[in-house]
Amino acid sequence: VQLQASGGGLVQAGGSLRLSCAASGPILGLSSEGWYRQPPGRQHELVAMIADDGSTSYLDSVKGRFTISRDNAKFTWDLQMNSLNPEDTAIYYCNAVGRYYAGQPFTSWGQGTQVTVSS
């Protein structure tokens, strides 16, 4: 399964960006889709996740500013990021957990997309 992320870029503080991720391959279904990030000099962290029941979870610092959504039929999901601040600067990675057609589980990662927020 391959994940293709897009939508990163440079934005001024207070601005918005929308990240998108698309999964392709012999996918039976996805149990969760998410976005992680790695800020400069810091550890990898979970930003947002949406589970197969539609429930969502967010990093505390992005609650109320970021929204994760998905299209189950297309195996795509987005991260709408509003009110961005310089602390959101990071490489963002999309992630998916699911099962192949044959039933085996998988976890896949996208290639990472840079988000830079200038002050």
Secondary structure, DSSP 8 states (H G I E B T S, - for coil): -EEEEE--EEEETT--EEEEEEEESSEEEEEEEEEEEE-TTS--EEEEEEETTS-EEE-GGGTTTEEEEEETTTTEEEEEE-S--GGG-EEEEEEEEEEETTS-EEEEE---EEEEEE-
